[in-house]
């Protein structure tokens, strides 16, 4: 019997106007557009996923709002009746995007590291990111756009996440949670752990059940399970779900849970909604690769400003959708 697919992450690319030191996908301003998923690939896999019973989808990056064809992908998902969420740093969230998200009833998710702008900006390695993110999600809230927020505990905000949660809830954001770090992507380089190099460590134990992550580098059981490719972006999802690679991964995860090696193996450990583990940038490894002062691991000479990236996205998106 063919497996069912309930939830899918779509990692559209690695371009981002921020460069979080703990980014699970190694995204940043210097990443080339050649790392983007082709829109034709997204639409083809989306059609197959719908046939397999897909109910919900999350677009991530990189910064998904910088992807030139995100609006087209969102509308294709909405047309199929899917629950759609965009995980974004929100710094590119302008009125054009707010109009679209409100009209199409799209959910937002983002990360706020601290109530202190200096702490947040040190983690994102971009001065002013806290102000931009907060202004954008407040604007979204005023429009009634459902927004959930992850507060990830890393070195720079250690011991203050509870205060940040309270600060956000006092402003009316009800869906706020604290999450743990993951040793994936740049975070593995920032904080190597010679005592534990198990690629399954840190996974929730449920990522092989009814969900997949479509990325430019392949199809994975989860965005954090990047060492276990189960297919290529060009592969049919019917074949991926019925393939030997996913079966082998599932068997390995089941053995791990049976042996008690993963405390997160409960039946609701990683649901694709506001309460589970989320594939956001800060739901990833600890940021320990720079000094506490200044702007550690900051953008290099290839840095792209938010306004320039937004103009580029608008031009491309409007051309695709025929909007003047």
C-alpha positions as CSV (number, residue, x, y, z in Angstrom):
1,X,0.0,0.0,0.0
2,X,1.3,3.4,-0.9
3,X,2.1,5.8,1.9
4,X,0.0,8.9,2.5
5,X,1.6,12.4,2.6
6,X,0.1,14.8,5.1
7,X,2.6,17.6,5.3
8,X,5.5,18.9,3.2
9,X,8.2,21.5,3.7
10,X,9.3,23.3,0.5
11,X,12.7,24.9,0.9
12,X,12.6,27.2,-2.1
13,X,16.3,28.2,-1.9
14,X,19.2,29.5,0.1
15,X,19.2,33.2,-0.6
16,X,18.6,35.2,2.6
17,X,19.2,38.9,3.6
18,X,20.3,37.7,7.0
19,X,23.1,35.4,8.0
20,X,22.2,33.6,11.2
21,X,25.3,31.8,12.5
22,X,23.3,28.7,13.4
23,X,21.3,28.5,10.2
24,X,20.3,24.9,9.5
25,X,20.4,25.4,5.7
26,X,23.6,27.4,5.5
27,X,21.7,30.3,3.9
28,X,22.8,33.9,3.5
29,X,23.3,36.9,1.2
30,X,26.1,35.3,-0.7
31,X,24.2,32.2,-1.8
32,X,23.6,32.0,-5.6
33,X,20.2,31.9,-7.2
34,X,21.3,28.6,-8.8
35,X,20.5,27.0,-5.5
36,X,16.8,27.9,-5.9
37,X,14.2,25.2,-6.7
38,X,12.8,25.7,-10.1
39,X,9.1,26.7,-10.0
40,X,8.3,24.0,-12.5
41,X,9.7,21.4,-10.0
42,X,7.7,22.9,-7.1
43,X,4.4,22.8,-9.1
44,X,5.0,19.3,-10.3
45,X,5.7,17.9,-6.9
46,X,2.8,19.9,-5.4
47,X,0.5,18.2,-7.8
48,X,1.8,14.8,-6.8
49,X,1.6,15.6,-3.2
50,X,-2.0,16.7,-3.6
51,X,-2.8,13.3,-5.1
52,X,-1.1,11.7,-2.1
53,X,-3.5,13.4,0.3
54,X,-1.3,16.5,1.2
55,X,-3.2,18.7,3.7
56,X,-0.6,21.3,4.7
57,X,2.6,22.9,3.3
58,X,5.2,25.2,4.6
59,X,7.4,27.4,2.4
60,X,10.8,28.0,3.9
61,X,14.3,29.0,2.8
62,X,16.6,30.8,2.9
63,X,14.2,33.7,3.0
64,X,11.2,32.5,1.1
65,X,9.9,36.1,0.5
66,X,13.0,36.7,-1.6
67,X,12.1,33.8,-3.9
68,X,10.8,35.3,-7.2
69,X,8.0,32.7,-7.7
70,X,6.7,32.3,-4.2
71,X,3.4,34.0,-5.0
72,X,2.8,31.6,-7.8
73,X,3.7,28.6,-5.6
74,X,1.4,29.9,-2.8
75,X,-1.5,30.3,-5.2
76,X,-1.0,26.8,-6.6
77,X,-1.2,25.4,-3.1
78,X,-4.2,27.5,-2.2
79,X,-6.0,26.4,-5.3
80,X,-5.6,22.8,-4.1
81,X,-7.2,23.6,-0.8
82,X,-4.0,23.3,1.3
83,X,-3.2,24.9,4.6
84,X,-0.3,27.2,3.7
85,X,2.3,28.7,6.1
86,X,5.4,30.8,5.2
87,X,8.3,30.7,7.6
88,X,10.1,34.0,7.2
89,X,12.3,36.4,9.0
90,X,9.6,39.0,8.1
91,X,12.1,41.8,7.2
92,X,10.9,41.7,3.6
93,X,7.2,41.6,4.6
94,X,5.8,44.7,2.8
95,X,2.3,45.9,2.0
96,X,2.3,43.9,-1.2
97,X,2.9,40.6,0.6
98,X,0.6,41.5,3.4
99,X,-2.2,42.1,0.9
100,X,-1.6,38.7,-0.7
101,X,-1.3,36.8,2.6
102,X,-4.4,38.3,4.0
103,X,-6.4,37.7,0.8
104,X,-5.3,34.1,0.5
105,X,-5.5,33.4,4.3
106,X,-1.9,32.3,4.6
107,X,-0.3,31.8,8.0
108,X,3.0,33.3,9.0
109,X,5.8,31.9,11.2
110,X,8.9,33.7,12.3
111,X,11.6,33.8,14.9
112,X,12.2,36.4,17.6
113,X,15.3,35.7,19.6
114,X,15.0,38.4,22.3
115,X,13.0,41.4,23.5
116,X,16.4,43.2,23.4
117,X,17.1,44.4,19.8
118,X,20.9,44.2,20.3
119,X,20.7,40.5,21.3
120,X,18.4,39.6,18.4
121,X,20.6,41.5,15.9
122,X,23.7,39.8,17.1
123,X,22.1,36.4,16.4
124,X,20.9,37.4,13.0
125,X,24.2,39.3,12.3
126,X,22.3,42.2,10.8
127,X,21.8,45.5,12.6
128,X,18.1,46.6,12.6
129,X,16.6,43.1,11.9
130,X,14.7,43.1,15.2
131,X,13.0,46.4,14.5
132,X,12.1,45.2,10.9
133,X,10.8,41.9,12.1
134,X,8.7,43.3,14.9
135,X,7.2,46.0,12.8
136,X,6.2,43.5,10.1
137,X,4.6,40.9,12.4
138,X,2.7,43.7,14.2
139,X,1.4,44.8,10.9
140,X,0.4,41.2,10.1
141,X,-1.4,40.9,13.4
142,X,-3.4,44.1,12.8
143,X,-4.7,42.5,9.5
144,X,-5.7,39.3,11.3
145,X,-2.9,37.2,9.7
146,X,-2.3,34.2,12.0
147,X,1.3,34.4,13.1
148,X,3.3,32.0,15.3
149,X,6.7,32.8,16.8
150,X,9.6,30.6,17.8
151,X,12.1,31.7,20.5
152,X,15.2,29.6,20.1
153,X,17.6,29.4,23.0
154,X,21.2,30.0,21.8
155,X,24.3,31.3,23.6
156,X,23.4,35.0,23.2
157,X,20.0,34.7,24.8
158,X,20.6,31.9,27.2
159,X,18.4,32.2,30.3
160,X,16.2,35.0,28.8
161,X,13.8,33.1,26.5
162,X,11.1,33.0,29.1
163,X,11.2,36.7,29.4
164,X,11.0,37.0,25.6
165,X,8.0,34.8,25.5
166,X,6.2,36.9,28.1
167,X,7.1,40.1,26.3
168,X,5.7,38.7,23.0
169,X,2.5,37.4,24.6
170,X,2.0,40.8,26.4
171,X,1.8,42.3,22.9
172,X,-1.0,40.0,21.8
173,X,1.0,37.1,20.1
174,X,-0.6,34.0,21.5
175,X,1.3,31.3,19.6
176,X,4.8,31.6,21.0
177,X,7.0,28.8,22.1
178,X,10.6,28.1,23.0
179,X,12.6,25.6,21.0
180,X,15.9,23.8,21.3
181,X,18.9,24.0,19.1
182,X,19.8,21.6,16.3
183,X,23.3,20.6,15.2
184,X,22.6,21.0,11.5
185,X,24.1,23.3,8.8
186,X,26.4,26.1,9.9
187,X,25.7,25.1,13.5
188,X,27.6,21.9,13.1
189,X,30.7,24.0,12.2
190,X,30.0,26.5,15.0
191,X,29.7,23.8,17.7
192,X,31.2,20.5,16.8
193,X,30.5,17.7,19.2
194,X,33.2,15.0,19.0
195,X,31.3,12.8,21.5
196,X,28.1,12.5,19.4
197,X,28.2,12.5,15.7
198,X,25.0,10.4,15.2
199,X,23.1,12.0,12.3
200,X,19.8,10.9,13.8
201,X,20.5,12.8,17.0
202,X,18.2,15.7,17.4
203,X,15.4,14.4,15.2
204,X,12.0,14.1,16.8
205,X,11.4,10.5,15.9
206,X,8.3,11.1,13.8
207,X,9.8,12.8,10.7
208,X,9.5,9.6,8.6
209,X,5.7,9.4,9.0
210,X,3.5,11.1,6.4
211,X,5.8,14.1,5.7
212,X,8.6,15.1,3.4
213,X,10.9,18.0,2.8
214,X,11.5,19.1,-0.8
215,X,14.7,21.1,-1.2
216,X,17.1,22.1,-4.0
217,X,19.5,19.3,-2.9
218,X,17.0,16.5,-2.7
219,X,14.0,15.1,-0.9
220,X,14.4,14.4,2.8
221,X,12.2,12.9,5.6
222,X,12.6,16.3,7.4
223,X,14.5,19.5,6.8
224,X,16.8,18.6,9.7
225,X,17.4,15.0,8.4
226,X,19.8,16.3,5.7
227,X,22.1,13.4,6.0
228,X,19.4,11.0,4.8
229,X,18.4,11.8,1.3
230,X,15.4,9.7,0.1
231,X,15.0,11.2,-3.4
232,X,15.9,13.9,-5.9
233,X,13.8,17.0,-6.6
234,X,13.0,15.6,-10.0
235,X,11.7,12.3,-8.6
236,X,8.0,11.5,-8.4
237,X,6.8,11.7,-4.8
238,X,4.9,8.5,-5.4
239,X,8.2,6.8,-6.0
240,X,9.9,8.5,-3.1
241,X,7.3,7.4,-0.6
242,X,7.4,3.9,-1.9
243,X,11.2,3.8,-2.2
244,X,13.8,1.7,-0.3
245,X,15.6,4.8,1.0
246,X,12.7,6.1,2.9
247,X,11.8,2.6,4.2
248,X,15.4,2.2,5.5
249,X,15.3,5.5,7.2
250,X,11.9,4.7,8.8
251,X,13.2,1.4,10.0
252,X,16.3,3.1,11.6
253,X,14.1,5.7,13.3
254,X,11.7,3.0,14.7
255,X,14.7,1.0,16.0
256,X,16.0,4.1,17.7
257,X,12.7,4.9,19.4
258,X,12.2,1.2,20.4
259,X,15.7,1.3,22.1
260,X,14.8,4.5,24.0
261,X,17.4,6.6,22.2
262,X,15.1,9.5,21.5
263,X,13.0,11.2,24.2
264,X,10.9,12.9,21.6
265,X,9.4,9.8,20.0
266,X,5.9,10.4,21.4
267,X,2.9,10.3,19.0
268,X,2.7,14.1,18.7
269,X,6.4,14.9,18.9
270,X,6.7,16.8,15.6
271,X,3.3,17.7,14.3
272,X,3.3,20.1,11.3
273,X,1.5,22.9,13.1
274,X,2.1,25.6,15.7
275,X,3.1,23.2,18.5
276,X,5.8,20.9,17.1
277,X,9.3,21.2,15.9
278,X,9.6,23.7,13.1
279,X,12.0,24.1,10.2
280,X,12.7,27.7,10.9
281,X,16.2,29.1,10.8
282,X,16.7,29.4,14.6
283,X,15.3,25.9,15.3
284,X,18.8,24.9,14.6
285,X,22.2,24.7,16.3
286,X,23.8,27.0,18.8
287,X,25.3,30.2,17.7
288,X,28.8,30.0,19.2
289,X,31.1,30.8,16.3
290,X,31.8,34.4,17.2
291,X,32.6,36.8,20.1
292,X,29.8,38.3,22.1
293,X,30.7,41.8,21.1
294,X,30.3,43.3,17.6
295,X,28.7,41.4,14.7
296,X,30.1,37.8,14.7
297,X,30.0,35.8,11.4
298,X,28.5,38.9,9.7
299,X,27.6,39.2,6.0
300,X,30.5,39.5,3.6
301,X,30.9,41.9,0.7
302,X,28.2,40.0,-1.2
303,X,25.5,41.3,1.3
304,X,22.3,42.2,-0.3
305,X,20.2,44.9,1.3
306,X,16.6,44.2,2.2
307,X,15.3,46.9,-0.1
308,X,17.3,45.7,-3.1
309,X,16.2,42.1,-2.5
310,X,12.6,43.3,-2.2
311,X,12.7,45.3,-5.4
312,X,14.2,42.3,-7.2
313,X,11.5,40.0,-5.9
314,X,8.7,42.4,-6.8
315,X,10.0,42.8,-10.3
316,X,10.2,39.1,-10.9
317,X,7.0,38.1,-9.2
318,X,5.0,40.8,-10.9
319,X,6.3,39.7,-14.3
320,X,5.4,36.1,-13.6
321,X,1.9,37.0,-12.5
322,X,1.3,39.7,-15.0
323,X,0.9,42.4,-12.4
324,X,1.9,45.9,-13.4
